[in-house]
Amino acid sequence: MLDHLSIQCADVEASKAFYDAVLATIGGGRVMDFDVIVGYGEGDKPDFWLGPLGEGPLASTEIREAHIAFVAPDRAAVRAFVEAARGLGAEVLHEPQEWPVYHPGYYGGFVRDPDGNNVEAVCHRAA
């Protein structure tokens, strides 16, 4: 079970704008903000963090993309998430749709964040 996740961002301000918009569509928002380190969550506990790109060999932007899936309360929220990302100029990897290959009722939409990560909103409820 995942407690929290943190990603490094090349442009923290661009990532803040992106995640402020897309996470608001599924009930999330900023919980803590330390300027360049920001925590997002649904209550008072942050479970998703943004921070600046570090230094050293792991700071390369050529490192494999991360995949981050956020729970959406319903299918409309998945669609709103993708539309919010699109409105910010994000690449839409997969329009919201059912993915029966994962399980019946799996409904997700996938976009790229400002650092190239594959970000998904998913609802596990049947239509």
C-alpha positions, 0 to 999 in steps of 0.5 A, spaced: 500 500 500 502 506 498 503 512 503 506 517 499 509 519 493 514 524 491 517 526 484 522 531 482 520 537 477 524 541 472 520 547 473 516 546 480 512 552 478 509 549 472 508 543 475 504 546 481 500 549 476 499 543 472 497 539 479 493 544 482 488 544 476 488 537 475 488 534 482 482 539 483 478 535 479 478 529 483 478 532 490 485 533 491 489 540 493 495 543 496 495 541 503 502 544 504 506 549 500 514 550 502 515 554 496 519 549 492 516 543 495 509 542 495 504 536 498 497 535 495 492 530 498 484 530 500 485 532 507 490 534 511 495 529 510 499 530 503 500 523 500 503 526 493 509 531 493 513 535 488 520 538 489 525 541 485 530 536 480 536 534 484 543 534 482 547 528 481 547 522 476 539 521 478 537 528 476 538 526 468 531 528 464 533 522 460 531 517 466 524 513 465 518 516 466 514 515 472 507 513 472 502 516 477 495 514 478 490 518 482 483 515 484 477 519 481 471 519 485 467 518 478 467 517 471 466 525 470 472 527 474 476 522 470 474 526 464 474 533 468 482 531 469 483 530 462 480 536 460 484 540 465 490 537 463 488 539 456 487 546 457 494 547 460 497 544 453 498 537 456 499 531 451 493 527 452 496 520 452 489 516 452 482 519 452 478 517 458 475 510 456 474 503 459 480 499 460 477 492 461 484 489 460 485 491 467 478 489 470 471 490 468 469 497 470 476 500 470 475 507 467 481 511 466 484 517 462 492 518 461 496 525 460 503 528 460 505 532 466 510 538 465 516 533 466 514 528 461 511 523 467 505 519 465 499 521 469 492 518 470 486 519 473 482 512 474 475 510 477 474 503 479 466 503 479 462 501 473 458 506 469 
